[in-house]
Amino acid sequence: MNPIIAILKENGINDEKIGSLFEVLTENPLAAMGTIGQLGLPQDKLQLLMGQVMQNPALIKEAVEELGLDFSKVELAKEQLQK
């Protein structure tokens, strides 16, 4: 299991919320950071999760694929952020 998804599940985040989070992440990564902050994760788990996201962006792609979402939206969002 993807470590980002594992952290979320270990902290009681259900599959529906995880799917929604990654949908937001694929469409607007900056908004997703705010959404992650609102999940109510303990501070140590939140820091671990954010560290995973920042240090290894490939995990996002893996999680999106594991959840069956469209990764091309992530690529499009990245291009828009770089402009």
N, C-alpha and C positions, 0 to 999 in steps of 0.2 A: 504494500500500500504506500502511496505517496506520503512523504513525511508531513507535508502541509495538511493533507486530509486527515492523517492520523492524529495530529495535534488537535484539530478541530473536533474530531470524534471523541477523543479522550476527555474533552472538556464539555461533552454533552450537546454539541452542536449537531442538529439532525441533518439528514441527507438533503432535505428541501432547502434549508438555509445554506448549506455548503454549495449546492448547485446554484442558488441565487447569487451567492458571493462570487463565484467564478464567472457567472454571466456578467456581473458588474465589472469584474476584473478584466474581462475580455473587451468590454465596451469602453470603460473609462477607468484605467488603473489608479488614477488619483482619487476618484470617488471610492474605489474599493478600499483604499487605506482607511478612509473614514468609517466605512462599513465594518471593517475588521475591528476597529477600535470600539464599536458599539456592540460587539458580540458578548461583552461581559467576561472575557477571559481574564484569569488572574494575571497580574503584571508580569510575572516570570514567564508564563506561557505566551503572553502577548509579545514579549521581547524575543523569545525563541522563534515564534512564528514570523515576526517581521525580519529577524535575522536570516531565516531560511529564504524568505522571499527576496531580500536584498542581495544576499551572497550567492544565490544559485537560481537565477531567473529560469533556468531550464526546468526547475521543479514545477513552475507554473504551467508550462507546456505539458508536462507529464500529467499533472492533475487535470487539466482541461481535457486531455485525451482520455484519461481514466474515467472522467465523468461523461464522456461522449459529447462534449461541446465543440464548437467551431473555433479552432485556433487561428484561422485567418483573421478573425476580428482582433485578436491580440496584436498581430503583425500590423494591421491597419492602425490601431490605436498608437502603437509605437511610432509609426511613421508620422502621425499627426503631432505627437509630442515633440518630435525632432524638428518640426518646422517652426 
